[in-house]
Amino acid sequence: MSRFLETALALAILATPAVASEKLGIGRPALPEEVAAWDIDVRPDGQGLPEGRGDVMTGEPLYIDNCAICHGDFGEAIGRWPVLSGGQGTLTRDDPNKTIGSYWPYLSTVFDYVRRAMPFGNAESLSDDEVYAITAYLLYLNDLVDDDFELSRENFTEVRLPNEENFFMDDRDTVELPALTREPCMENCKDSVEITARAAVIDVTPEDTAAREQRAEGAAQAEVAAAPVEPAPEPEPAVSEEMLAAGEKAFRACRACHKVGEGAKNGTGPVLNGVVGHPAGMVEGFKYSKAMKKQADGGLVWTPEQLDAFIADPRGFLKGTRMAYGGMKDDDQRAALIAYLATFSED
Amino acid sequence: MTKNGKELEMTDRNGASRRDFLRAGLAGGAAALATGTVARAAGPDPAITEQQPWRTMLGEGVDARPYGAPSQYEAHVVRRNVEWLTADPISSVNFTPLHELEGIITPNGLCFERHHGGIAEIDPAKHRLMINGLVDTPLVFTMADLMRFPRENRVYFLECAANSGMEWRGAQLNGCQYTHGMIHNLVYTGIPLKYLLDEAGVRTNGKWILPEGGDAAGMTRSIPIEKAMEDCLVAFKMNGEALRPEQGYPLRLVVPGWEGNMWVKWLRRIEVGDEPWHHREETSKYTDLLAGGKARRFTWVMDAKSVITNPSPQAPITHGRGPAVLSGVAWSGRGTIPRVDVTIDGGKNWYQARMDGPSFDKSMHRFYFEFDWDGSPLLLQSRAHDSTGYVQPTKDELRAFRGYESIYHNNGIQTWYVNEKGEAENVEVS
């Protein structure tokens, strides 16, 4: 082959558009350690289960420490967090109670989800044995095993959940589509029309009036926005804006459970407005752990120093606290967080 | 209900032609004169006779708004949350203000949000996409790697399977933002997922994929390989700019026509397997419990659906009787929307709405119905027809199939009651 032809061919190859099925050689092979770090999913047939074991008795304190604050001591749930237990026999009733025991088809789903996403805001903080133990405890809460039960990789797939057989593949194509593929009536389709339900009677729409007023007062608001803002009170000189920004960022670790600022309410954890310098365990309407109540009775005050020690290692500082948080290890991050919290007063 | 109002000639039963539209424009003018709704000025309008500040003062320069924002007079046009729906705002949802939007494209800042572990703020330099499982070579891509694959631009709606889920038992929320606002419609730029899977080489026993998010919830869903190869995208742009953090920056999966929960945000891994995984979001959630206690699973496709966005409870008629514009949106996970019917009398008589704007597969469509309101109460409904011939059912038709407890996939026909004052309310009718 002549040099000219060779060059022409090479050019032709370079200019050939990529065909979908042709490999482009982009990316690199994933290392086994990398796949192991991310591939933690588990299937009903047991594929993906790690080595390990845990029993109901071990699971109970783990559940109380890590899960009960949202899901309740017996899986009955606090507020609108998911209910985990009970509900058997309710699927055909109004307002069915869909729990692990009454609805979920596979136990592997519990293990996978707890391992990948729980505790809420602290994913992958539990050891594999701890996930086995909590899963065993959830089976116990649903009356599916006795209190001496131990769950392990070996016996995992022997456990079947009661509702497994009641799921079936989407059948809309055969059940609904034939009936709904039609030429509908266009004229004189009904003799009379009556209103049978009204949203205004139920009245659960949020901020509806506010939104309407807002629209009406658009112009007025714009004037307010343009008016000079009242001078802000002198900021604490020792705290830089950078530090407060860092504190706000650090607060992300807390905000799933704790609220601050105007209109903040107790959630999974107590509202934190005014917490710095305040006696511990005193937020109205919040149900504290026995351990925290005891400390409050003993006169614990959340000075920056005490808060710092608590946030660094909650369970080391206060054994029995309900705060399901592993601790903020970085000193600067904690200092910034406490400075940020100090900007919220009790009012 | 007696006579509710008379439709203009423009929207005849066979659909409006351009000539019809022009004719109706004339007819509309005549109707307005006849019913006396043309305003007569009581005196000179100060908006005209007085100088406005934006006329007498110079405005801000080009450096004032390096990333633009809407006018201050549009501050009420925002996503809104329904506080009582969820335990807290981290694992929660807010709603697109459909009543304030026109056309078919949702602005990026108004696209509803649904997170299960809050918004992940990912540094793209530290983001990786891994493909593993039943492939010849498990691969890792950086964002820079992905930019070297051929990319495509496509318009798709994303609807949460729970959109209208609060309405199964009856009319509950007053506003299409709340009843239908778990939807947005965007131009995505992305890499066909097939290219990435081919790069890793899917083995013959690879029948399912498991996309996984890199956020605090580690969202996962099982998707059959046929869908993955057919039209899924790994998207990095929305409406031309980078995905917003709340929409999955820097990468999200696009699963056209299928329920929004499957469009995994903050996409970091795709595993190929021979069986589905039956994870939490496809067992405990996103399965449809029917009246007899059995539940449908893998209900992926979004059925054809429509809603009138104006008038609606958050967007009442404020101009009184005379020419009025009804505006709405329709979509289907099975194709396009060639036709929407509209009624103003609760379903006694229907008229074909005027479809307007571009029509893309599995995208939102816009429809209009111009009518002459005589000031009497209205019962407004819209009914979508998709390109397969499927026609949007009434809520009672759906309940006959599914009961009241299935939460997801409520595509029943919505009714707005408009009173003499033009105020609208969410109702159901016989």
Interface residues (C-beta under 8 A of the other chain):
Chain A: A18 A20 S21 E22 K23 L24 I26 G27 R28 P29 A30 E34 V35 W38 D39 D41 V42 R43 P44 D45 Q47 C70 G79 R80 W81 P82 L91 T92 D94 D95 P96 K98 I100 Y103 W104 P105 Y106 S108 T109 D112 Y113 R116 A117 F120 G121 A123 N166 F167 F168 M169 D170 D171 R172 V175 E176 L177 A179 L180 T181 R182 P184 C185 M186 E187 N188 C189 K190 S192 V193 E194 I195 T196 A197 R198 A199 A200 I202 V204 T205 P206 E207 D208 A211 R212 Q214 R215 G218 A219 Q221 A222 A225 R252 R255 A256 G267 T268
Chain B: M1 R13 Q72 Y73 A75 H76 R80 N81 V82 E83 W84 L85 T86 A87 D88 I90 S91 H116 G117 G118 M130 I131 N132 G133 T137 P138 L139 V140 F141 D145 R148 F149 P150 G170 A171 Q172 L173 N174 G175 Y178 P192 K194 Y195 D198 E199 G201 L210 E212 A216 A217 G218 T220 R268 R269 E271 G273 E275 P276 W277 H278 H279 R280 T283 S284 T287 L289 A291 G292 G293 K294 A295 R296 R297 F298 T299 W300 V301 D303 P313 Q314 D341 D345 G346 G347 K348 N349 W350 Y351 L379 R383 T388 G389 Y390 V391 Q392 P393 E397 F401 Y404 E405 Y417 E425 N426 V427 E428 V429 S430
